[in-house]
Amino acid sequence: MTIRARRTTLLILVGLFLLSGPTIIFYANGWRVDRENWRIVKIGGIFLGNIPTDATITVNGQLSGNGTKLLTGTLLNNLLPGNYDLLIERDGYYPWEKTVVVEPAAVGENKVVLIPKQKPEPVLDFPIADFWIKESSLVYKDLNGRHFLADVSNLKSR
């Protein structure tokens, strides 16, 4: 390899390093190119609290892949700033819909409440005066002063 070829190779590699280094750093810090408006913006996210694992999440009419599951909800991240139409559906429940605004470098929190289509059957058919919970047991007292013991995992066991 000649000296001229070596210098050319070195200049090309240094140029690639100088171009790709800052690009990688900006990408890792959450900067993205908004191709709709041709500008560089910081991404944001949406946190949806209390979503069941079998619910489907649709963002702007497209299935989202259900986002990142966390202990208390789901995180939809890497979203460009703007308005997003959310639709959350689950079998046996009414759908939850909302338009959410995503701000740059921020995560907005939304509590999701899915309402069942059928009224749940009552577990207890009489009024309760007081109750206590200990581990997996439920102790309750009716208005006549009688005490009952139930296993929480099987509430029909009273």
Buried (B, 14 or more C-beta within 10 A) or exposed (E): EEEEEEEEEEEEEEEEEEEEEEEEEBEEEBBBEEEEEEEEBBBBBBBBEEBEEEBBBBBEEEEBEBBEEEEEBBBBBEBBBBEBEBBBBBEEBEEBEEEBEBEEEEBBEBEBEBEEEEEEEEEBEEEEEEEEEEEEEBEBBBEEEEEBEBEEEEEEEE
